[in-house]
Amino acid sequence: MTRAFVVGHPIAHSRSPLIHGHWLAEHGISGTYERIDVAPEGFSDFVRGLPAAGFAGGNVTIPHKEAAFRLADALTPRAEKIGAVNTLVVGPDGRIRGDNTDAPGFIAHLDQSLGADWPEAAGGTALILGAGGAARAIVVGLAERGVSRILIANRTRGRAEALVALEPTRARSVAWADLPRLLPESGLLVNTTSLGMAGQPALDLDLGALPKRAAVADIVYVPLETPLLAAARARGLAAVDGLGMLLHQAVPGFEAWFGRRPQVTEALRARIVADLAPR
């Protein structure tokens, strides 16, 4: 029986077992996908013990993504560039490969939600709000997808500058105060901050200056419709919620561990949405 996991601290909130459990049942695969809570001080021993424990690999979430990057025996070029690992694969020789599937997960969700021609519809310019770990993955993903101009706004300008170094020919940092001036030339707006998340203040940004063809994406998925996405829909703009990134980033890991490439379907999405509903 193939075993995989998601590891974090805390981990009880993770929806990954629901996602992978759905696919295991759908494909009739005899396997398990387990939640494992490991404190930071025990994470190195946990990773080193994966081959002996019989795991094929697993997902890594907060606060372990950067530690997983340091501990992996080998890294994909994407993970090396992003500097964080969210997917571990144990090879037949016991060597552990680290990957970052957040970047292709975000792009796959845009492709599914907006259509394959969204980079052209966006006019080649994406505006990213925030400069944390998710923003790093998204900048790399957008560049891989061919977006020619990536603007990064963060209240601390230095953090945005650090992301520019990931794609220096395509990305540049911009001042948060300049957002109203930059919106008219942005075909894709992406919020990677926690603003709008349950328990956090809303993102205070007037979307009136965005072009009519623009799309707005938010990586927050609790709530599923953030105030930012509600404002985008009210303006008639395409709105892309954060749940799809979570679903699509899981696809490469499942394929690597269980040998079947799953699909992100409406049935899977409905199952996770139901789990997110307040009880």
Salt bridges, closest charged atoms under 4 A:
GLU26 OE2 - HIS22 NE2 3.95
GLU26 OE1 - HIS27 NE2 3.80
GLU34 OE2 - ARG3 NE 3.06
ASP37 OD1 - HIS9 ND1 2.55
ASP73 OD1 - ARG48 NH1 3.48
ASP99 OD1 - ARG78 NH1 3.93
ASP102 OD2 - LYS65 NZ 3.10
ASP111 OD1 - ARG145 NH2 3.12
GLU144 OE1 - ARG78 NE 3.31
GLU167 OE2 - LYS81 NZ 2.89
ASP178 OD2 - ARG181 NH2 3.47
GLU185 OE2 - ARG149 NH2 2.61
GLU225 OE1 - ARG233 NH1 2.27
ASP241 OD1 - HIS109 NE2 3.87
ASP241 OD2 - ARG269 NH2 2.44
GLU255 OE1 - ARG261 NH1 2.63
ASP275 OD2 - ARG15 NE 2.91
ASP275 OD1 - ARG279 NH2 3.12
